[in-house]
Amino acid sequence: MSSLYMMVVEKFDVLGVKIAILNLKKACLLIEDVIQNNQKVYICVAPVATVVDCQGNKEYKEVINQAYFTTPDGMPLVWIGKSKGFKDIRRTYGPDLMLAVCDSGLQKGYRHYFYGGSPETNDRLEVRLKQRFPEMKIVGRYSPPFRELTKAEDEQIIDSINRACPDILWVGLGSPKQDFWMAQYRRRLDTPVLVGVGAAFDFISGVKRQAPCWMRQTGMEWFFRLCCEPRRLARRYLIGNSKFIYFFMRDSIRSTVQK
């Protein structure tokens, strides 16, 4: 019998965005609890870029804050959490979360569906995951076209996902697109958990190079990704990171003055 209540997720505020106080282990337990209780939620991952995008987009901020929880995907958010006294907070990075949930769900036979990415990426993603987790149940995948779906296509893919009966739907459309998509389709999908994981499909499949572990742990992953894709990511990291520092310092000064 399912419970009417889910585990409480503690959160803290970063520029008006509610970030969950968690780590990979706790995130896996929360997802497991949702599935066991047959609830329906969506989960976001938030690097610094997401927090910055929320500053000028009230609708996007509402989508992020209405999620069951939003993970601290970027190290600056972890550092802010620790500065507020949350000692157990750790970076809960999209690719790491996806692998951790795939692993923890093996014994329970969780069923996984992948929405997003290119057909080639998804082919490689399934091969990599099956190599790592041979008993993993992948019940479907869909690579949407780079255009808006027609109403018929839209109905068809929703029906296809629901017929596959996944426990977890991984959404790899990139932010903010994946976050708006999850909020829009949450009610129409029977899947208990929707998780937007950004570039996780590309990294786990090996389509894109992932930053070394030491760079991911020290907050330097942005520099690695910028070097790999300077044209695509220059605005996101050079301008976005500068905006984050400005917004954070501005709010810190205001809080100090008000005290």
C-alpha positions in Angstrom: 0.0 0.0 0.0 1.3 3.4 -0.9 1.8 6.1 1.6 0.2 9.6 1.4 3.5 11.2 2.5 7.0 11.4 1.0 10.2 11.9 2.7 10.8 15.6 3.6 13.6 17.3 1.6 15.4 20.1 3.4 16.3 23.0 1.2 18.2 26.3 1.3 17.9 29.5 -0.7 20.3 30.7 -3.3 19.1 33.9 -5.0 15.5 32.7 -4.7 16.2 29.2 -5.9 15.5 26.3 -3.5 18.5 23.9 -3.5 18.2 20.6 -1.8 20.5 19.7 1.0 21.6 16.3 -0.1 24.3 14.0 -1.5 24.1 11.0 -3.9 23.1 8.5 -1.2 20.3 10.6 0.1 19.1 11.5 -3.5 18.9 7.7 -4.3 16.9 7.1 -1.1 14.5 9.9 -1.9 13.9 8.6 -5.4 13.4 5.1 -4.1 10.8 6.4 -1.6 8.9 8.1 -4.4 8.7 4.9 -6.5 7.8 2.7 -3.5 5.0 5.1 -2.6 3.8 5.4 -6.2 4.0 9.2 -6.2 4.6 11.4 -9.2 7.4 14.0 -9.1 10.0 15.7 -11.2 13.6 16.4 -10.2 15.9 19.1 -11.5 19.7 19.5 -11.4 21.0 23.0 -10.9 24.5 24.2 -11.9 25.2 27.9 -11.4 23.8 28.6 -14.9 20.4 27.5 -13.8 20.4 29.8 -10.8 21.5 32.7 -13.1 18.8 31.9 -15.7 16.2 32.0 -13.0 17.0 35.6 -12.1 15.5 37.0 -15.2 12.8 34.4 -15.7 10.1 34.2 -13.1 8.4 31.3 -14.8 11.6 29.3 -14.9 12.2 30.0 -11.2 8.7 28.7 -10.4 9.4 25.5 -12.5 12.6 24.8 -10.6 11.1 25.6 -7.2 8.1 23.4 -7.8 10.3 20.4 -8.4 10.3 17.7 -5.7 13.9 18.7 -5.2 16.7 20.4 -7.2 20.1 19.1 -6.7 23.3 21.1 -6.1 24.9 20.2 -9.5 27.5 22.9 -9.3 30.3 23.2 -6.7 29.6 26.9 -5.9 26.1 25.8 -4.6 27.8 23.1 -2.4 30.2 25.7 -1.0 27.3 28.1 -0.2 25.4 25.2 1.5 28.4 24.3 3.6 28.9 28.0 4.5 25.3 27.9 5.9 26.2 24.9 8.1 25.0 22.0 6.0 27.9 19.7 6.5 26.5 16.7 4.7 25.8 18.4 1.4 27.8 17.1 -1.6 27.7 17.8 -5.3 24.9 15.8 -6.8 25.9 16.0 -10.4 23.5 14.8 -13.2 25.8 12.0 -14.6 26.7 10.7 -11.1 23.1 10.7 -10.0 22.0 8.8 -13.0 24.7 6.1 -12.5 24.0 5.9 -8.8 20.3 5.4 -9.3 20.9 2.8 -12.0 23.1 0.9 -9.6 20.9 1.2 -6.5 17.8 0.2 -8.5 19.2 -3.1 -9.8 18.0 -5.3 -7.0 14.6 -3.7 -7.1 14.3 -4.2 -10.8 13.6 -0.5 -11.6 12.6 0.1 -15.2 14.3 3.0 -17.0 13.3 5.1 -20.1 15.5 7.7 -21.8 14.0 10.8 -23.5 16.4 13.1 -25.3 19.8 13.0 -27.1 20.4 11.8 -30.6 19.7 8.3 -31.8 23.5 7.7 -32.0 24.0 9.0 -28.5 21.2 6.8 -27.1 22.6 3.7 -28.9 26.0 4.3 -27.2 24.3 5.1 -23.9 22.4 1.9 -23.8 25.5 -0.1 -24.7 27.6 1.6 -22.0 24.9 1.2 -19.3 24.4 -2.5 -20.2 28.1 -3.1 -20.0 28.2 -1.5 -16.5 24.9 -2.9 -15.3 24.1 -6.1 -17.3 20.8 -6.7 -15.3 19.5 -3.2 -15.8 16.0 -2.9 -17.3 15.9 -0.4 -20.1 12.3 -0.3 -21.4 12.5 2.4 -24.0 14.1 5.5 -25.4 13.2 8.4 -27.7 15.2 11.0 -29.5 12.9 13.9 -30.2 13.5 15.9 -33.4 15.1 19.4 -33.3 11.7 21.0 -33.7 8.4 21.3 -31.9 6.4 18.0 -32.0 3.1 17.9 -33.7 0.1 17.2 -31.6 -0.1 13.7 -33.0 3.6 13.0 -32.3 3.2 14.4 -28.9 0.3 12.1 -28.0 2.1 9.2 -29.5 5.3 9.6 -27.5 3.4 10.1 -24.2 1.3 7.0 -24.9 4.5 5.1 -25.8 6.2 6.1 -22.5 3.1 5.2 -20.5 2.8 1.8 -22.2 6.5 1.0 -21.3 5.7 1.5 -17.6 9.1 2.9 -16.5 9.8 3.7 -12.9 12.2 6.5 -13.9 12.2 8.7 -17.0 15.6 10.3 -17.6 15.2 13.5 -19.6 18.3 14.8 -21.4 17.2 17.9 -23.3 19.5 20.4 -21.6 18.4 23.2 -19.3 16.0 25.0 -19.3 14.2 23.0 -22.0 14.2 19.8 -19.9 12.9 21.5 -16.8 10.0 23.1 -18.7 9.3 19.8 -20.4 9.1 17.9 -17.2 6.8 20.5 -15.6 4.5 20.5 -18.6 4.2 16.7 -19.0 4.3 15.6 -15.4 0.6 15.1 -15.0 0.2 13.2 -18.3 2.9 10.7 -17.5 2.3 7.7 -15.3 6.0 7.4 -14.5 6.7 8.0 -10.8 10.0 9.9 -11.3 11.2 12.3 -14.0 14.8 13.4 -13.7 16.4 16.1 -15.9 20.1 15.3 -16.2 21.4 17.7 -18.7 24.4 16.4 -20.6 24.5 13.1 -18.7 23.5 11.2 -21.9 26.5 12.6 -23.8 29.0 12.0 -20.9 28.0 8.5 -20.0 27.7 7.4 -23.6 31.2 8.8 -24.3 30.0 11.2 -27.0 31.5 14.1 -25.1 34.6 14.1 -22.9 34.1 14.5 -19.2 36.3 16.6 -17.0 38.8 14.8 -14.8 37.5 14.0 -11.4 39.8 16.5 -9.6 38.3 19.3 -11.8 34.8 18.2 -11.1 35.5 18.2 -7.3 37.3 21.6 -7.2 34.7 23.6 -9.2 36.8 23.7 -12.4 34.7 21.6 -14.7 33.3 24.7 -16.3 36.8 25.6 -17.6 37.3 22.1 -19.1 33.9 22.3 -20.8 34.7 25.8 -22.1 37.9 24.6 -23.6 36.1 21.7 -25.3 33.2 23.8 -26.7 34.2 27.5 -26.6 31.7 28.8 -29.1 28.7 27.1 -27.5 29.6 27.6 -23.9 31.5 31.0 -23.8 28.4 33.0 -22.9 27.1 30.5 -20.4 30.3 30.3 -18.4 32.1 33.6 -18.9 29.1 35.9 -18.7 26.9 33.5 -16.6 29.5 32.9 -13.9 30.2 36.7 -13.7 26.5 37.4 -13.2 26.3 34.8 -10.5 29.1 36.4 -8.6 27.5 39.8 -9.0 24.0 38.6 -7.9 25.4 36.7 -4.9 27.6 39.6 -3.7 24.7 42.0 -4.2 22.3 39.9 -2.1 25.0 39.2 0.6 25.6 43.0 1.0 21.8 43.7 1.2 21.4 41.0 3.8 24.3 42.4 5.9 22.9 46.0 5.7 19.4 44.8 6.7 20.8 43.1 9.8 
